[in-house]
Amino acid sequence: MRDAELVSQLQSIQSLINKSGIATNDDIEMRGHWARYLCVLCAGLLENAIGLVYRKYINDSSNPKVADFSNSVLSKITNPNMKKFIEVHKIFDILWAEELEAFSDENGGKEAIDAIMANRHRIVHGKSSDISIARIDEYLKRAIKIIEFMESQIYH
């Protein structure tokens, strides 16, 4: 990933995933709580990513006022499932959106991002979630591939 803020956020999440066994003393109930917490953090990373991946592109190619407006609009997007990622990408380039949609279907990225956001929604609304640390780790890896694919299109 290119954005320092996203890299830092990702490193923090990965560090917590790596420490989860020790922190929970491998207690199943505590691992479940950690998994839900990590899911919410991953959802936050995705919310940030939907705007931050475009920030340099927007700032480099736009009038400062247009860039400020665009960055402001993107930073307000919440609960971005894969459909929202594709819709935003389509605003910039329809071909990018088509390629992103195909890529997300091929590598399981759509499933991962949609699962993170659906579980986050259940968790924050007090509903049950069967998310596990292993599953959130796998979803995060696939979601990162989506973000990196988007960056490769934007900054080729």
TAPEUR-V7544 format. One record per backbone hydrogen bond with DSSP energy under -0.5 kcal/mol. NH is the residue of the N-H (numbers start at 0). CO is the residue of the C=O. Records with the same first field share a line. If there is no record, write none. Layout:
NH->CO + CO
//
This chain:
6->2
7->3
8->4
9->5
10->6
11->7
12->8
13->9
14->10
15->11
16->12
17->13
18->14
19->15 + 16
22->18
23->19
24->20 + 21
25->20
26->23
30->26
31->27
32->28
33->29
34->30
35->31
36->32
37->33
38->34
39->35
40->36
41->37
42->38
43->39
44->40
45->41
46->42
47->43
48->44
49->45
50->47
51->47
52->48
53->50
54->50 + 51
55->51
57->53
58->54
59->55
60->56
61->57
66->62
67->63
68->64
69->65
70->66
71->67
72->68
73->69
74->70
75->71 + 72
76->73
80->78
84->80
85->81
86->82
87->83
88->84
89->85
90->86 + 87
91->87 + 88
92->88
96->92
97->93
98->94
99->95
100->96
101->97
102->98
103->99
104->100
105->101
106->102
108->103
109->103
111->107
112->108
113->109
114->110
115->111
116->112
117->113
118->114
119->115
120->116
121->117
122->118
123->119
124->120
125->122
126->121
135->131
136->132
137->133
138->134
139->135
140->136
141->137
142->138
143->139
144->140
145->141
146->142
147->143
148->144
149->145
150->146
151->147
152->148
153->149
154->150
155->152
//
